């Protein structure tokens, strides 16, 4: 029998993941939400779906505060943990918003409550009255939180390209990097391109972002030539966008994703932290 919790689970995970940018942390939030739901007198819950979503959101906000402190001592750049969206393109939401890896990176500049307000509004289409109830604030303040979050995420970001163009640029980037064609790489990159590599101190990776078209092009060509020998690559869909998964002997060793606009590829995100790739092996 499908229970209320089972029906709500994709939404609970979708909320928690977007707020936290971590699959493991989001799964912990979902588990804690279940425990609180199970221990609460059913007679006191008038709307189980709302109770579960509210509980998960509040737990995620608390977890985000702790996560922010941990990320201050993280070794090298921190990137969100990629999650496959091949089976659930919107990841339990009304819309596949606040899911793109590049957007999750930008959301790191938000406070936990701003992030939650943005997620509930943009991805799950919650009315401001309900957002206010979840965040235990007034409706005008909920509107302010959501607007401020949206402005901070989108004001400095150019409009991303469509999925087909995104895939074309990604494949062209991979082809140019494999051949070591620095000039071709430069033609694909925006002037202010940046590359970030997340190894978490567990594997070798650049400890600081690489910035500028020429430097990023040389860096990508060097990385692919030096470290990707004897590997297999395949296109996968993570966080609603095509990405390149690199495996060695059947084990994921890196995932490369891009943020592309009409100006070219603006951001290259390479996740090589093995803990963040474990879920993709499944």
PyMOL commands that set and color helices and strands:
alter all, ss='L'
color gray80, all
select helices_A, chain A and resi 4-20+23-39+42-44+48-71+101-109+112-122+128-135+139-154+163-179+182-188+213-227+274-281
alter helices_A, ss='H'
color red, helices_A
select strands_A, chain A and resi 189-198+210-211+232-238+241-248+251-261+264-271
alter strands_A, ss='S'
color yellow, strands_A
deselect
rebuild
show_as cartoon
